[in-house]
Amino acid sequence: MRVAVTGAGGRLGTALIKALGASPFVEEILAWDLPEHNLDDPGSAERLVSLHRPDAVVHTAAWTDVDGCAREPAVALRRNGTAVGEMAAACVEAGSALVMVSTNEVFDGLRTDGRPYEPTDQTNPPNPYGIAKLAGEHAARAAYGASGEWFMSAALASGPTDSAATALAIVRTAWLFGQPGVDFPQKIVAAAEKALAAGQTLSLVSDEVGCPTYAPDLAAAIVSLIGEWHRPGGRGLGGIHHVVNGGQASRAEWARYVLALAGIDIDTADVPLNTWPRPSTPPTWGVLEPTPLPGGPLRPWQDAVSQHMTLINYRQEASR
Ligand SMILES: NC(=O)c1ccc[n+]([C@@H]2O[C@H](COP(=O)([O-])OP(=O)(O)OC[C@H]3O[C@@H](n4cnc5c(N)ncnc54)[C@H](OP(=O)(O)O)[C@@H]3O)[C@@H](O)[C@H]2O)c1
């Protein structure tokens, strides 16, 4: 297979390039990023896809600055919504499959029954980033003729189904960590060391709950979905997939786990999310129910964080 990845230099894109490179069924990887792939350029997707005609495209490129999206919602809609529709239309035209990466921020997070969000649950984005990503989902579904209700539950079906054969997957994920860039574990280590030096308590948000997800684990899951689609008699890509590491955590619980691994002993205090007002409001309950994957569920987030922190020099990374 020839597989293209947009946003190839980003957190997920980097992990995908590595995972695809280790996959036996991938013959060629096309790594697309700025400036050749530009979400601001309406002709960019069509030019690349019609020239290279990949078997599948994994579209990770996005404007992921959620506060920036809140300040400039029209730009967010262009990059995270309209540009997805252009990519999907180009893929349909070329006969390519598409994996569009989306977010838990399509849900408002106001649920109080403690249940994780499933693909069949009602979307209602709480901020312009989520609004734009949901617009991208809708645009991709329209291009693939996958706008019916069936698409929402297609990933939950076991075994081959007509609906699952659709060559479009929407993969929603949450709270990505991993290289490159300074991620949440590194930010927490940096904040703790600063607070320790100043003799202060470290304040941690306890009322925002989500699913920490390791970019390499998500990348492996996406590759397994593409492999299953490629396999003769496989069940296809079609549907909305929720792909996150196992379990859930508040930001405070995640931070304390990181601090324990880093051996940092500091007084912490739980504070509400609104302690630091931001232009963008995240869902307070952003927990996704994982959908079935060919290789089984992803490992618990704690195992992934533990591995991540043995692989990186988090102190050095955090001080960048
Ligand atoms: N990070 C999270 O916690 C999270 C949670 C849920 C869902 N997601 C979704 O997961 C996907 C991957 O996220 P990530 O964390 O890997 O993001 P990331 O590290 O910010 O990477 C985004 C990629 O998109 C590229 N990009 C940004 N603006 C662009 C533009 N105008 N034209 C073309 N490319 C552009 C970036 O290029 P440059 O680096 O050159 O700017 C980068 O390669 C995104 O679709 C995101 O919405 C992320």
The ligand as an ORCA input file, in Angstrom:
! r2SCAN-3c Opt
* xyz 0 1
  N      -3.182     17.043     20.685
  C      -4.294     16.567     21.251
  O      -4.411     16.477     22.483
  C      -5.433     16.095     20.372
  C      -6.602     15.635     20.981
  C      -7.654     15.194     20.170
  C      -7.525     15.216     18.797
  N      -6.393     15.704     18.234
  C      -6.307     15.737     16.779
  O      -5.237     14.877     16.421
  C      -4.591     15.358     15.248
  C      -3.105     15.403     15.472
  O      -2.831     16.249     16.590
  P      -1.327     16.532     17.031
  O      -1.331     16.652     18.522
  O      -0.409     15.591     16.360
  O      -1.142     17.997     16.432
  P       0.185     18.820     16.163
  O       1.352     18.214     16.861
  O      -0.184     20.245     16.440
  O       0.418     18.622     14.615
  C      -0.423     19.224     13.676
  C       0.214     19.134     12.330
  O      -0.593     19.905     11.419
  C       0.258     20.816     10.737
  N      -0.406     22.055     10.410
  C      -0.782     23.055     11.231
  N      -1.309     24.076     10.545
  C      -1.269     23.708      9.225
  C      -1.661     24.329      8.018
  N      -2.210     25.550      8.009
  N      -1.483     23.653      6.877
  C      -0.935     22.408      6.856
  N      -0.531     21.768      7.978
  C      -0.700     22.418      9.140
  C       1.387     21.084     11.697
  O       2.498     21.603     10.974
  P       3.534     22.601     11.700
  O       4.082     21.833     12.862
  O       4.512     22.899     10.635
  O       2.711     23.779     12.136
  C       1.626     19.706     12.275
  O       2.433     18.932     11.418
  C      -5.243     16.694     14.924
  O      -6.170     16.500     13.894
  C      -5.939     17.083     16.200
  O      -7.091     17.882     15.945
  C      -5.350     16.135     18.990
*
